[in-house]
Structures are given as C-alpha cells and as structure tokens.
C-alpha cells in the first residue's frame, strides 16, 4: 500500500470523528441505563420513591453526558489535527503531518483501529514508549482508496507488540 492524501481538516471534522467514536459504544449507554434502573427498582422496593426518581434522573444525565463528553474531547484534541494535513499510508507505517503534529506510527505497534463513518482512529503503544494516536479523515480518500485501507487494516493483527501478548499469556497461566 502506498497512498498519500492531503486535505484541510476543520475543528468540526475532528469533533465529529471523536463524537462518532463515543457514540459507537451503545453498550456503555445501555449498561448505565440498566444500572440506574436497577437502582431505581431497588429504591422502590425499599419504599424510597424519591430516591428511585433521583436514580432515574441521574441515569439520564449520565447518558447525555457521554455525548457531551465526546464533543468536549473532540474540542480538546482538534488543535493537533486542524489545518493542512498530509497522510501517507505505506505497508510499514502511517505518517500524519499537520501544522501542530508530525507523527509516524509503525503498523507493528498498532493495538486498535476505531472505524466510524467520519474517520479512522489509530491507537498504538509500543513497550517502553508513550501511547500514540492519529485521526485520519475518510472523506478525502476515494472509494477505492478507502477500500484498500480498510482491507489493509483488517489484516493487521489485534495485538501489535510482544509485551501485551506476554502479559496476556501470564494472566492466562495464572488463572489456571
């Protein structure tokens, strides 16, 4: 793979990507709703109607806060990615250059790639190094390029470094 794309990233694009990542975790919202409803039922069973109503209200506020949190996080990371951005994707690495960021992430260190309709968010961590992330907007890519990138990302191993594999193996051995 050898793809190079240049685009103008806006704050709205980055916020939309981060918000889409937060919104993709519907299980989290349902888990929160379920826990607060369970608490409300327990309060009702104990005869505390006011606490049951409060539990339902707090549950609703937390679910709404997930969306607002995604927007706040997007606004926080947007300055790194806003402006003229060049993305170079090769078989070895992802390179992203923006006015505030020049990042190279080898595919061998990628732990996770979050897909949403707006962007790919690449998360990487190599043993002994700080975690890295990069948000690559999909809109500037042609359909053929997107398909090529998606196929390439699908072939990446789930674990990008030996340290994580070794830690998982130790946990499995310890559990026996």
C-alpha positions in Angstrom: 0.0 0.0 0.0 1.3 3.5 -0.9 -1.3 6.2 -0.5 -0.8 9.9 0.1 -3.7 12.3 0.7 -3.6 15.9 1.6 -6.7 17.7 3.0 -7.8 20.6 5.1 -9.0 19.4 8.5 -11.5 21.5 10.4 -12.4 21.5 14.1 -15.9 20.3 13.1 -14.4 17.3 11.3 -12.3 16.3 14.3 -15.2 16.8 16.8 -17.5 14.8 14.5 -14.9 11.9 14.5 -14.4 11.8 18.3 -18.1 12.1 18.9 -18.8 9.3 16.5 -16.3 7.1 18.4 -18.0 7.9 21.7 -21.5 7.2 20.1 -20.3 3.9 18.8 -20.3 2.5 22.3 -24.0 2.0 22.7 -23.4 -0.9 25.1 -22.0 1.6 27.5 -25.1 3.7 27.4 -27.4 0.7 27.9 -25.2 -0.6 30.8 -25.5 2.8 32.5 -29.3 3.0 32.0 -29.6 -0.6 33.2 -27.6 0.0 36.4 -29.6 3.2 37.2 -32.9 1.5 36.5 -31.8 -1.5 38.7 -31.0 1.0 41.5 -34.4 2.7 40.9 -36.2 -0.6 41.3 -34.2 -1.4 44.4 -35.2 2.0 45.9 -38.8 1.4 45.0 -38.7 -2.0 46.7 -37.3 -0.3 49.8 -40.1 2.3 49.7 -38.0 5.2 48.7 -39.9 6.8 45.8 -37.8 10.0 45.8 -34.5 8.0 45.6 -36.0 6.0 42.7 -36.9 9.2 40.9 -33.4 10.6 41.6 -31.7 7.4 40.3 -33.6 7.6 37.0 -32.7 11.3 36.6 -29.0 10.7 37.4 -29.0 7.8 34.9 -30.4 10.1 32.2 -27.9 12.8 33.0 -25.0 10.4 32.7 -26.2 9.1 29.3 -26.5 12.6 28.0 -23.1 13.4 29.4 -21.4 10.7 27.3 -22.3 12.6 24.1 -21.3 15.9 25.6 -18.0 14.3 26.8 -17.3 13.1 23.2 -17.7 16.7 22.0 -15.5 18.1 24.8 -12.8 15.5 24.0 -13.1 16.4 20.3 -12.6 20.1 21.0 -9.6 19.2 23.2 -7.8 17.1 20.5 -8.8 19.2 17.5 -5.9 21.7 17.6 -3.5 18.8 16.9 -5.2 17.9 13.7 -6.8 21.1 12.3 -5.2 22.7 9.2 -3.5 21.4 6.1 -2.9 17.7 6.8 -0.9 15.2 4.8 -1.4 11.4 5.4 1.0 8.9 4.0 0.0 5.2 4.3 2.6 2.6 3.4 2.9 -1.1 4.2 5.2 -0.1 7.1 3.6 2.9 8.8 1.1 5.7 9.0 2.6 9.2 8.8 0.4 12.1 9.6 1.6 15.7 9.3 -0.5 18.7 10.4 0.6 22.2 11.4 0.8 21.0 15.1 1.7 17.4 14.6 4.2 15.2 12.8 3.6 11.7 13.7 4.8 8.3 12.4 3.1 5.2 13.7 4.6 1.8 12.6 1.8 -0.7 11.9 3.7 -3.2 14.1 2.8 -1.0 17.2 -0.9 -0.6 16.4 -3.2 -2.0 19.1 -6.5 -0.9 17.8 -8.2 0.9 14.9 -11.5 2.5 15.6 -13.7 2.9 12.5 -16.6 5.3 12.2 -18.2 7.0 9.2 -16.0 10.1 9.5 -12.5 8.7 10.3 -10.1 6.0 11.2 -8.6 6.5 14.7 -5.4 4.6 15.0 -4.2 3.7 18.6 -0.7 2.4 19.1 1.5 1.5 22.0 5.0 0.1 21.9 6.6 -1.3 25.0 8.7 1.4 26.6 7.2 4.2 24.6 4.3 6.6 25.1 0.9 5.7 23.5 0.2 7.3 20.2 -3.0 8.1 18.3 -3.8 9.5 15.0 -7.2 10.5 13.5 -7.3 10.2 9.7 -10.4 11.6 8.0 -12.0 9.4 5.4 -13.7 12.0 3.2 -10.6 13.0 1.2 -9.9 9.3 0.2 -11.6 7.9 -3.0 -13.8 4.9 -2.6 -11.1 2.6 -4.0 -8.5 4.1 -1.5 -10.9 3.6 1.4 -11.5 0.0 0.4 -7.7 -0.6 0.2 -7.1 1.0 3.6 -10.0 -1.0 5.2 -8.7 -4.2 3.7 -5.2 -3.5 4.9 -6.4 -2.6 8.4 -8.5 -5.8 8.6 -5.3 -7.8 8.1 -3.5 -6.1 11.0 -3.0 -8.4 14.0 -5.1 -7.4 17.0 -2.0 -7.2 19.2 0.8 -5.0 17.9 3.6 -5.8 20.4 5.0 -8.8 22.3 4.7 -7.2 25.7 1.0 -7.3 25.6 1.0 -10.9 24.3 3.3 -11.9 27.1 1.2 -10.1 29.7 -2.0 -11.9 28.4 -0.2 -15.2 28.5 0.9 -14.7 32.1 -2.7 -13.8 33.1 -4.0 -17.0 31.4 -1.3 -19.1 33.1 -2.0 -17.5 36.5 -5.7 -18.2 36.1 -5.2 -22.0 35.7 
